[in-house]
């Protein structure tokens, strides 16, 4: 399957064949992309804040508790990366 996007005269356009005509990406699609991007950013921000909290608290916790906290932190980081890559 072929798909290409390009900004033409200030509008995002696409085509589905290498030599095919350009069509404007529908407004509804653009809104959907913005909403998905905002969700990804929010997920990333939440993970970053949780990681920062864990990092700030790690020096006061016993070693075993730090292992559990960092396991949780890795889970948050994986979820944030999955969201950034467009995975559910």
Backbone bond lengths (Angstrom), bond angles and torsions (degrees), N, CA, C in turn:
res aa  C-N    CA-C-N  psi(-1)  N-CA   C-N-CA  omega(-1)  CA-C   N-CA-C  phi
1 X - - - 1.444 - - 1.528 108.87 -
2 X 1.292 116.14 137.90 1.455 122.49 -179.12 1.524 109.04 -108.39
3 X 1.340 115.49 136.05 1.463 120.49 176.34 1.517 107.84 -152.00
4 X 1.319 116.58 129.48 1.464 121.48 -179.73 1.525 108.70 -138.94
5 X 1.320 115.29 141.61 1.460 121.01 176.30 1.517 109.53 -121.69
6 X 1.323 114.18 149.19 1.463 120.42 178.11 1.519 108.67 -158.49
7 X 1.323 115.97 144.00 1.455 120.01 175.21 1.526 107.97 -84.62
8 X 1.324 115.35 122.93 1.464 121.95 -179.53 1.526 107.40 -126.73
9 X 1.312 116.45 121.07 1.472 122.08 -178.99 1.535 111.64 51.95
10 X 1.322 116.89 40.33 1.453 121.41 176.26 1.516 115.50 79.89
11 X 1.331 117.96 5.49 1.463 121.59 179.21 1.521 109.53 -119.95
12 X 1.330 115.91 139.63 1.462 119.90 176.63 1.519 108.46 -76.55
13 X 1.325 114.80 123.86 1.460 121.00 -178.81 1.523 110.05 -122.11
14 X 1.317 115.71 162.97 1.466 121.14 178.59 1.515 109.92 -142.01
15 X 1.323 113.93 163.10 1.458 120.12 170.86 1.521 107.95 -148.33
16 X 1.319 115.36 155.50 1.459 119.85 -174.61 1.524 113.14 -112.17
17 X 1.316 116.80 3.57 1.464 121.65 172.26 1.523 107.61 -137.56
18 X 1.324 117.69 151.28 1.469 120.06 -176.17 1.529 114.26 -56.78
19 X 1.296 117.86 -33.39 1.465 120.95 -178.31 1.527 112.19 -112.98
20 X 1.329 116.41 11.73 1.458 120.15 -175.77 1.517 112.74 -76.07
21 X 1.320 115.25 170.96 1.465 120.12 179.68 1.534 110.94 -73.62
22 X 1.324 115.45 151.87 1.459 121.52 177.61 1.515 108.89 -85.23
23 X 1.343 116.65 140.70 1.461 122.74 175.73 1.527 107.54 -127.94
24 X 1.308 116.22 148.25 1.466 121.49 179.30 1.531 108.95 -74.55
25 X 1.334 115.83 134.02 1.464 120.18 175.48 1.524 107.43 -65.68
26 X 1.339 117.41 129.23 1.474 119.94 -177.29 1.536 112.08 -61.07
27 X 1.323 114.86 146.32 1.460 122.45 179.92 1.527 110.90 -55.21
28 X 1.325 117.01 -41.92 1.462 122.02 -178.79 1.535 110.50 -59.89
29 X 1.310 117.84 -39.23 1.470 122.17 177.55 1.524 110.55 -65.14
30 X 1.325 116.60 -42.37 1.464 120.32 179.14 1.529 111.14 -63.50
31 X 1.319 117.53 -41.44 1.464 121.48 177.93 1.528 109.57 -62.46
32 X 1.320 117.13 -43.05 1.457 121.18 177.60 1.522 111.97 -59.81
33 X 1.305 116.97 -40.18 1.473 120.87 178.12 1.526 111.08 -64.24
34 X 1.325 116.19 -40.92 1.470 120.08 179.30 1.524 110.35 -64.19
35 X 1.326 116.60 -44.53 1.472 120.48 -179.62 1.527 110.05 -62.21
36 X 1.333 117.89 -44.64 1.469 120.42 178.82 1.521 111.18 -63.97
37 X 1.309 117.78 -38.59 1.464 121.09 178.53 1.525 110.86 -65.16
38 X 1.330 117.12 -40.75 1.467 120.56 178.09 1.523 111.00 -62.89
39 X 1.324 117.20 -40.11 1.473 120.61 178.04 1.525 110.77 -62.51
40 X 1.328 115.82 -41.54 1.464 119.78 178.92 1.527 110.91 -63.01
41 X 1.307 116.22 -43.18 1.464 120.55 179.97 1.523 110.17 -64.10
42 X 1.334 117.22 -42.95 1.458 120.45 178.76 1.519 111.47 -62.47
43 X 1.325 117.25 -42.53 1.464 121.11 178.12 1.518 110.09 -62.34
44 X 1.306 116.58 -43.45 1.459 120.87 179.40 1.536 110.76 -63.93
45 X 1.320 117.46 -43.66 1.466 121.10 179.11 1.523 111.67 -62.80
46 X 1.333 117.20 -41.50 1.466 120.56 178.86 1.528 110.47 -63.22
47 X 1.319 116.58 -42.94 1.467 120.10 179.20 1.526 110.31 -65.35
48 X 1.323 117.13 -41.52 1.467 120.56 179.60 1.533 110.81 -62.45
49 X 1.319 117.20 -43.34 1.459 120.75 178.99 1.523 111.53 -64.10
50 X 1.332 116.85 -41.39 1.466 120.20 178.88 1.525 110.65 -65.48
51 X 1.330 116.25 -41.48 1.465 119.77 178.13 1.526 110.99 -63.87
52 X 1.315 117.39 -40.09 1.461 120.30 179.41 1.525 110.63 -64.88
53 X 1.320 116.93 -41.09 1.465 120.82 177.86 1.527 110.27 -62.48
54 X 1.322 116.43 -45.32 1.467 119.58 178.89 1.521 110.85 -62.03
55 X 1.308 116.63 -41.72 1.460 120.54 179.12 1.530 110.96 -63.11
56 X 1.322 116.21 -43.28 1.461 120.48 -179.11 1.522 112.04 -64.81
57 X 1.342 116.47 -32.52 1.459 120.42 -176.67 1.524 114.05 -91.20
58 X 1.321 118.00 -9.78 1.458 120.05 -170.83 1.528 114.15 -63.44
59 X 1.301 119.65 -33.21 1.455 121.44 -176.15 1.521 112.65 -69.56
60 X 1.334 117.14 -22.91 1.460 121.16 -179.30 1.525 112.25 -89.70
61 X 1.316 118.56 -11.03 1.457 121.38 -173.80 1.529 111.19 -96.44
62 X 1.346 116.45 148.55 1.468 119.42 173.21 1.525 110.08 -63.04
63 X 1.324 116.41 158.67 1.471 121.84 -175.38 1.521 112.31 -54.43
64 X 1.325 118.67 -44.75 1.465 120.87 -178.31 1.528 111.24 -62.72
65 X 1.319 117.12 -40.50 1.465 120.00 177.66 1.523 110.96 -64.20
66 X 1.322 117.24 -36.58 1.468 119.97 178.63 1.520 110.74 -63.59
67 X 1.337 116.68 -37.90 1.479 119.90 178.65 1.528 110.38 -62.18
68 X 1.323 116.64 -44.09 1.467 121.16 179.03 1.528 109.62 -64.16
69 X 1.325 117.48 -44.20 1.456 121.17 -179.45 1.521 111.04 -61.96
70 X 1.330 117.14 -42.41 1.458 118.87 -178.29 1.518 111.74 -73.04
71 X 1.334 117.05 -27.27 1.471 118.94 172.48 1.523 110.34 -63.48
72 X 1.333 115.52 -42.68 1.463 121.02 176.66 1.528 109.93 -64.44
73 X 1.316 116.63 -41.11 1.464 120.88 179.67 1.524 111.02 -61.94
74 X 1.320 116.75 -40.30 1.466 119.73 179.16 1.528 110.45 -65.51
75 X 1.323 117.03 -37.22 1.466 120.47 176.73 1.528 110.06 -62.06
76 X 1.324 116.85 -45.12 1.473 120.41 177.71 1.524 111.08 -60.98
77 X 1.320 116.31 -42.85 1.462 120.22 -179.19 1.526 110.40 -63.73
78 X 1.337 117.43 -42.34 1.474 120.45 178.90 1.533 110.56 -62.32
79 X 1.331 116.44 -42.41 1.473 119.75 179.24 1.517 111.32 -63.22
80 X 1.309 116.75 -40.33 1.468 120.34 179.31 1.522 110.69 -65.74
81 X 1.323 116.39 -42.52 1.472 119.56 178.93 1.519 111.08 -65.82
82 X 1.326 117.11 -40.22 1.466 120.09 177.69 1.520 110.51 -61.17
83 X 1.336 116.47 -40.81 1.466 119.99 178.51 1.521 110.64 -65.48
84 X 1.317 117.17 -38.62 1.465 120.62 179.79 1.528 111.19 -66.39
85 X 1.329 116.96 -28.98 1.460 121.46 -179.02 1.518 112.39 -89.07
86 X 1.338 116.78 -1.02 1.455 120.04 177.57 1.507 114.30 86.91
87 X 1.307 118.07 11.95 1.455 121.20 177.44 1.520 108.96 -86.17
88 X 1.350 117.08 157.25 1.476 119.08 179.84 1.506 112.46 -67.79
